[in-house]
């Protein structure tokens, strides 16, 4: 699955929770419903049905694909607005092109991440390159929405292009798990993503039978999502698999995931996204592409979009 890897994980820095750490319990496991986004590309809504008190500061996450496009089938999203939060697009397989009205943008390929802080507002588009539309091919990735506190919601937009080669690679004590730290800090190691809201985001590959226990900030929430394969979460071994989310409870300073000894034929390893963040604990009003604190602010965002105050589509994009 992933493009960013190493031949021998034992050459990487090793991370592990301290001896005697308390593993967080699993509160719930939920299955993501499937749907379509944009011009019709398939997604799984990873956090659908999970109470926001367990997600804060995360708003939603879509698993895009995994889909093998035939020639002429590849799809994206049309130009659309955002205000009040950040979008994190992590591409595992394939190619995607991003452009926005604030001047940010670029091409992301296998293992790359694009981090867009919408802030006060902009328009953007995400689409497959013409070459992929013509040839077809594999497409698989994630898009995560991260809330901004009220004090940052109207900040100037910002764009970060995080190439796969910049991701911090780590391994577990026995080398059975490969960690790709995209943002945040684990055991003294820092990911490249610059965040306004303190979070940790990583993509973990566990070999069959491997177990990973990581130190986790006590003031962060903790979530896991299965990208491929199957395994368990927590000390009590709650099963979860591809397309399922795990909500960890509080009262611990580490999180544990484990891969089953046998995996599906289509995925030799257990692929998991681990997320944690410092809850903002402010009112969150979400309407389509706008995430604000009050209904009045949502109405203002929509009015500003209608009036063209969130930016205009570049003339060469028509």
Steps between C-alpha positions, in 0.01 A plus 500: 500500500723788614769659288703634795676207662843356581657164426611443860291677770761409763720778359241755616460667840290281731209626707312335784288590800672504836492187713191506720307741280119477512344398170190695405178301489292465184165678529351406163564352157289628209476415131535779244210531253587530130397787276617730220666841507564776249442386144435145617812341647433235768567576868456340840389746771736385772347696789131489408285447807776570753412769756702818445613499863717199411627655173583858602714657346435275198182558302489224242724264303436338161682199367508572126497174302671256493390486135655382173382748237455391142606745225272804507354424843721697743308778680565783743318797651387824331607841633346546846548722808633437852521714814588442864708180499786306339489219242772234503519287184725193528545303180599135532472393136448709188530866404287805583527866402398779739451869422353778711405864457766610750783377275567167673511173320700225341505134409502228764608145431545177698573586864466880466283727717343836424401710801269790423400748768182659366482755781298804389404325180600399148388297201682184399482203267636145519518296182692215339757608240404458137748213464318296768162574342631371168682193629298405807674357807488451874381780729496483880535766767357682799363845564483617861330820620659664806312775682653837582432682827293817483814712531643349176190452287549824307877474458655531155491175298817289490617206291756231588637245254641209702683263268510135600877524543451749785279272709672384819550122484510306827461141612384304803739341749513170308480650149159345435328833430595785267376845604468795263465805724336775293430752778548530872744338741553143616766401755709808420471470121327776300302472177538765227144636500456842663170513685300777665303255710735256680452155345683178419440319168676187379458209259613168652574171325501197731638166388274198569499433874685823586392716794564872547463692826575871474523774761203735469446846645254481788322817384453372141210293376590182307351342186599219266371415154561182303620568145561134408518165673381412848613502860409613850516811718556547872621263769177299475551436128188658347484386135495755217577485131511698179228766497453506878584773753609453861426758771736470796397625841698717739678388814817369341833616361545250216305344212529144370417345162583149383486323163339159465734213421321447167404784268278531193648388171467852359703654783801321654513740798268691732491867395376746764472877537551622857373847596498707813444864579445757770124565521406860424182481711319779319163487325540346153247587228554310176312571179644353182842657437482743793590428865435785742394561861152643449211485253550871431862435399386220268249735339773762459733242338232404249424867427870575450532204262198613299644850479838375378687602814657155550700535180449446129587215269828579318436609140719220361288238679181546303 
